[in-house]
Amino acid sequence: MIEPISARLDDSGAVLCPEAIAPWLAGIETALSSLPEEQAGTRIHGIEPLREMLAPTGCIGSPAAAILGRNARAVRAILFNKSAATNWSLGWHQDRTICVRARRDTPGFGPWTVKQGLHHVAPPFDLLTRMVTLRVHLDDVPADNAPLLVAPGSHRMGRIAVDEIDAVVSRCGTMACLARAGDIWIYSTPILHASEAAAAPRNRRVLQVDYAADELPGDLEWLGA
């Protein structure tokens, strides 16, 4: 019997769902066609054709709902594209911020930043541990096209100090998230991850979507996608 996604995610922190959105790939590309491909990363909000796909019953959202339950919602979406014109590397790190509708100073939340005009804040870390991130692959990602690198098991280690990251990666090891167009990789949002510059750069479009089932406290509201 194949283990459920949630059990496999608990173990390593990252799970491949092969061909999970292959039948809907053309529709996803059409929904994103108005976005500039020349940008390395574009934060997404308010694309109506995409919202149904991101919903808990949608082709993208249903794997997240299988882990988080029917209250799962897409709380942030970014389209990344590495290409010959936008080829970069990213060191090992944890994702530590969420995107909200407006700044509302709240105990335990901070510091605040603004990225592409959207408000981001670092929440209490335990909120991040209850989130998952989906990477929807619109292009093939073989080893020479800058696959995401993750440190399996690091999602269970809490907030990792910057000066301890290298030692944790060395202890956990590294897994390359190779993919084909139409695949989804799911990872526990706090997992340590990195990305090298592509050795043979060409389009590497990834729709990255954070999911959460929690309500935010006070007057804070998820921006959503």
C-alpha positions in Angstrom: 0.0 0.0 0.0 1.3 3.5 -0.9 1.7 5.7 2.2 -0.6 8.8 2.2 1.1 12.1 1.3 1.0 13.3 4.9 2.9 10.4 6.2 5.6 10.7 3.5 5.8 14.4 4.1 6.3 13.9 7.9 9.2 11.6 7.2 11.4 13.6 4.8 9.7 16.9 4.5 9.4 16.8 0.7 7.2 14.6 -1.5 7.0 14.3 -5.3 3.5 14.0 -6.9 4.3 12.9 -10.5 2.1 14.2 -13.2 -0.3 15.7 -10.6 -1.4 18.6 -12.8 -0.3 17.3 -16.2 -3.9 17.3 -17.6 -4.4 20.9 -16.5 -1.0 22.2 -17.5 -2.2 24.1 -20.6 -4.9 25.8 -18.6 -2.5 26.9 -15.9 -0.1 28.3 -18.5 -3.0 30.2 -20.0 -4.1 31.6 -16.6 -0.5 32.9 -16.1 0.1 34.1 -19.6 -0.3 37.8 -18.7 2.6 37.7 -16.2 6.0 38.9 -17.4 8.3 35.9 -18.0 11.4 38.1 -17.9 11.1 38.6 -14.1 12.9 36.2 -11.8 9.9 36.1 -9.4 6.4 37.6 -9.7 4.0 37.6 -6.7 0.5 36.7 -7.8 -2.8 38.0 -6.5 -6.2 38.2 -8.1 -5.9 36.1 -11.2 -9.5 34.8 -11.3 -9.0 31.7 -13.6 -6.3 30.5 -11.2 -8.4 30.7 -8.1 -10.5 27.7 -8.9 -7.4 25.6 -9.5 -5.9 26.8 -6.2 -9.0 26.0 -4.1 -9.1 22.8 -1.9 -11.0 21.0 -4.5 -9.0 22.3 -7.5 -6.2 20.5 -9.4 -3.5 22.4 -7.5 -5.1 22.8 -4.1 -6.4 19.2 -3.7 -2.9 17.7 -2.7 -2.6 20.5 -0.1 -6.1 19.7 1.2 -5.1 16.0 1.5 -2.5 17.1 4.1 -4.1 20.2 5.8 -7.8 19.3 5.5 -10.7 21.1 3.8 -9.8 24.4 5.4 -6.6 24.6 3.4 -6.3 27.8 1.5 -3.7 29.3 -0.8 -2.1 32.1 1.1 0.7 33.2 -1.2 1.6 32.5 -4.8 4.8 33.4 -6.7 5.7 32.5 -10.3 9.5 31.9 -10.5 11.4 31.6 -13.8 15.0 30.8 -14.2 16.2 31.3 -17.7 19.4 32.4 -19.5 18.4 36.0 -18.7 17.4 35.4 -15.0 19.8 32.7 -13.7 20.5 33.0 -10.0 21.6 31.0 -7.0 20.0 31.0 -3.6 21.8 29.9 -0.4 20.4 27.5 2.2 17.6 29.1 4.2 14.1 28.6 5.7 11.0 30.5 4.5 10.0 32.6 7.5 7.5 35.2 6.3 3.8 35.2 5.3 1.9 37.6 3.1 -1.0 39.6 4.7 -3.7 42.0 3.4 -2.5 45.0 5.5 -0.1 45.8 8.3 -1.7 45.2 11.7 0.8 45.2 14.5 0.2 42.0 16.4 2.1 40.4 19.3 4.5 37.7 18.1 4.4 38.9 14.5 7.4 40.8 13.1 9.6 42.2 11.6 7.6 43.6 8.7 8.7 44.0 5.1 7.1 45.1 1.8 7.9 43.0 -1.3 6.4 44.1 -4.7 4.0 46.3 -2.8 2.7 43.4 -0.6 3.0 43.3 3.2 5.0 40.4 4.6 5.6 39.6 8.2 7.5 36.9 10.2 4.9 35.0 12.2 5.4 32.8 15.3 7.4 29.9 13.9 4.9 27.2 15.0 2.5 28.7 12.4 5.0 27.9 9.6 5.3 24.3 10.8 1.5 23.8 10.1 1.9 25.1 6.5 2.9 23.3 3.3 4.4 24.7 0.0 3.6 23.4 -3.4 5.9 23.8 -6.4 3.9 23.4 -9.6 6.4 22.6 -12.4 5.6 24.1 -15.8 8.9 23.0 -17.4 11.2 20.0 -17.0 13.8 20.4 -14.2 16.6 17.9 -14.8 19.8 18.1 -12.8 21.4 20.8 -15.0 18.3 23.1 -14.8 18.7 24.2 -11.2 16.4 21.9 -9.2 15.3 22.9 -5.7 17.6 21.4 -3.1 16.2 20.4 0.3 17.7 19.0 3.5 15.5 16.0 4.4 14.3 16.1 8.0 15.3 19.7 8.6 11.6 20.6 8.8 11.5 18.9 12.2 14.2 21.0 13.7 12.4 24.3 14.4 13.8 27.7 13.7 17.4 27.1 12.7 20.0 29.8 13.5 21.8 31.1 10.5 25.2 30.1 11.8 23.9 26.5 12.3 22.5 26.0 8.8 25.6 24.5 7.2 26.0 22.0 10.0 22.3 21.0 9.8 22.6 20.5 6.0 25.7 18.4 6.4 23.9 16.2 9.0 20.7 15.9 7.0 22.2 15.5 3.6 20.8 17.0 0.3 18.0 15.9 -2.0 17.6 17.4 -5.5 13.9 17.8 -6.4 14.1 16.8 -10.1 10.8 17.2 -11.9 9.0 16.9 -15.2 6.5 19.5 -16.5 3.2 18.6 -14.8 4.7 17.4 -11.6 4.1 18.9 -8.1 6.7 18.9 -5.3 5.2 19.4 -1.9 7.4 20.4 1.0 6.9 21.4 4.6 7.3 25.1 4.6 10.1 25.4 7.2 12.4 22.9 5.5 15.9 24.1 4.7 16.2 24.6 0.9 18.5 26.2 -1.7 19.0 26.5 -5.4 22.1 26.7 -7.6 22.3 28.6 -10.8 21.4 26.5 -13.8 24.3 24.8 -15.6 22.4 24.9 -18.9 19.9 27.7 -18.4 16.6 27.6 -20.1 13.0 28.3 -18.9 12.4 26.8 -15.5 9.0 28.1 -14.6 7.6 27.1 -11.2 4.4 28.3 -9.6 5.1 28.2 -5.9 2.0 28.3 -3.6 2.0 28.4 0.2 -1.0 26.8 1.9 -2.3 27.1 5.5 -5.4 26.1 7.4 -5.0 28.5 10.3 -6.9 31.7 10.8 -4.6 34.6 11.8 -5.1 36.4 15.1 -6.6 39.8 15.7 -7.1 42.0 12.7 -4.5 40.2 10.6 -5.8 38.6 7.4 -4.1 36.4 4.8 -3.7 38.2 1.5 -4.4 34.9 -0.4 -3.8 34.4 -4.0 
